[in-house]
Amino acid sequence: MMCPFCRHDETKVIDSRTSQDFVIRRRRECLRCERRYTTYEKIEESPLKVIKKDGSRIPFDREKIKAGLEKACFKRPISAETLEQVVADIEADLYESFDREVPSRYIGEKVMEHLRNLDHVAFVRFASVYREFKDVNDFVEELEPILRGMPR
């Protein structure tokens, strides 16, 4: 780190502490002029791109996942905190599994996986739009595995 006062390139760190989201605050002292200053270090994230069905690429937007979940869960007994946790889990999975680009199909399948475990009605609502159901037979095909697993 270069001293902002004398431009000497040797400094020592006096104090380090984390502050807000992944930001590290460091108190430094220049070894030449002995002046002190504060630096903030933040992890530089490479923006994740979503590869759409048509091959186009758009920036990842967690709010789109949240909006889809809210529509699917409309008038269902699911709290906003639960939906926010689902969005956070999906986002963490994406950043853990992909470096730069993620297929939109992967995101849709992750949303469906979470909804299948959370609420069957919300799951079917989301699946009907995501999988573009054409008629009632498509609904039946999606519901059969759920109905087989339910006790009577």
C-alpha positions in Angstrom: 0.0 0.0 0.0 1.4 3.4 -1.0 1.3 6.2 1.5 -1.1 9.0 0.2 1.1 11.7 1.7 4.7 10.9 0.8 4.1 8.0 -1.8 6.4 5.7 0.1 5.4 2.1 -0.6 6.0 0.6 2.8 3.4 0.8 5.5 2.4 -1.2 8.5 -1.1 -2.1 9.6 -1.9 -0.9 13.1 -5.5 -2.1 13.3 -7.9 -4.2 11.2 -11.5 -4.7 11.7 -14.5 -5.8 9.6 -17.2 -3.3 9.0 -20.2 -3.6 6.8 -20.8 -6.3 4.2 -17.3 -7.9 3.5 -15.5 -4.6 4.0 -12.3 -4.5 6.0 -11.2 -1.3 7.6 -7.4 -1.0 8.2 -5.6 1.7 10.1 -2.1 2.1 8.6 1.1 4.0 9.3 3.7 5.0 6.8 7.2 3.7 7.7 8.8 6.8 6.2 6.7 9.9 7.3 4.9 8.1 10.1 1.5 9.6 9.2 -1.5 7.5 9.8 -4.5 6.9 7.4 -7.4 4.5 7.0 -8.1 2.2 4.1 -11.1 0.2 3.2 -10.8 -3.1 1.4 -13.7 -4.7 -0.4 -13.9 -7.9 -2.3 -14.4 -7.2 -6.0 -17.1 -9.3 -7.3 -17.3 -10.3 -10.9 -20.9 -9.8 -11.9 -22.8 -13.0 -12.7 -24.5 -13.1 -16.0 -27.6 -15.2 -16.7 -27.8 -17.0 -20.1 -31.4 -16.8 -21.2 -33.2 -19.4 -23.4 -32.5 -17.4 -26.5 -28.8 -17.2 -25.8 -28.7 -13.6 -24.7 -26.9 -12.7 -21.5 -28.3 -10.3 -18.8 -26.9 -9.3 -15.4 -28.1 -11.5 -12.5 -30.8 -9.8 -10.5 -31.9 -11.4 -7.3 -35.1 -9.2 -7.3 -36.4 -11.2 -10.3 -36.2 -14.4 -8.3 -37.9 -12.7 -5.4 -40.7 -11.3 -7.6 -41.3 -14.8 -9.1 -41.5 -16.3 -5.6 -43.9 -13.6 -4.4 -46.2 -14.2 -7.4 -46.2 -18.0 -6.8 -46.7 -17.6 -3.1 -49.5 -14.9 -3.3 -52.1 -15.6 -0.6 -50.2 -18.6 0.7 -49.1 -18.9 4.4 -45.4 -18.1 3.7 -43.7 -15.2 5.4 -41.6 -12.6 3.7 -38.6 -13.7 5.8 -39.0 -17.3 4.5 -39.0 -16.0 0.9 -36.0 -13.8 1.5 -34.2 -16.8 2.9 -35.0 -18.8 -0.2 -33.7 -16.0 -2.4 -30.5 -15.8 -0.3 -30.0 -19.6 -0.5 -30.4 -19.6 -4.3 -28.1 -16.6 -4.7 -25.5 -18.2 -2.5 -25.7 -21.5 -4.5 -25.3 -19.6 -7.8 -22.2 -17.7 -6.6 -20.8 -20.9 -5.2 -21.5 -23.0 -8.3 -20.7 -20.6 -11.1 -18.0 -18.1 -11.8 -19.3 -15.8 -14.5 -22.4 -17.2 -16.2 -25.3 -19.3 -15.1 -28.1 -20.8 -17.3 -31.6 -19.4 -16.6 -32.8 -23.0 -16.6 -30.5 -23.8 -13.5 -32.1 -20.9 -11.6 -35.6 -21.9 -12.5 -34.9 -25.5 -11.4 -33.5 -24.2 -8.1 -36.6 -22.1 -7.5 -38.8 -25.1 -8.2 -36.8 -27.3 -5.9 -37.2 -24.8 -3.0 -40.9 -24.3 -3.7 -41.5 -28.1 -3.9 -40.3 -28.4 -0.3 -42.0 -25.2 0.8 -45.5 -25.2 -0.5 -47.1 -27.4 -3.1 -49.6 -24.9 -4.4 -46.9 -22.3 -4.9 -44.8 -24.9 -6.6 -47.5 -25.7 -9.1 -48.2 -22.1 -9.8 -44.5 -21.4 -10.5 -44.1 -24.6 -12.5 -47.1 -23.8 -14.7 -45.5 -20.5 -15.8 -41.9 -21.7 -15.8 -42.6 -24.9 -17.8 -45.2 -23.2 -19.9 -48.1 -25.7 -19.3 -50.3 -25.9 -22.4 -53.2 -27.9 -20.9 -54.5 -29.7 -17.8 -52.5 -32.8 -18.7 -49.3 -30.9 -18.0 -50.6 -30.0 -14.6 -51.4 -33.7 -13.9 -47.9 -34.8 -14.9 -46.3 -32.3 -12.5 -48.7 -33.2 -9.7 -48.4 -37.0 -9.9 -45.1 -37.2 -8.0 -46.3 -34.9 -5.3 -49.6 -36.8 -4.9 -47.8 -40.1 -4.7 -45.7 -38.9 -1.8 -48.6 -37.6 0.2 -50.3 -39.7 2.9 -54.0 -40.2 2.4 
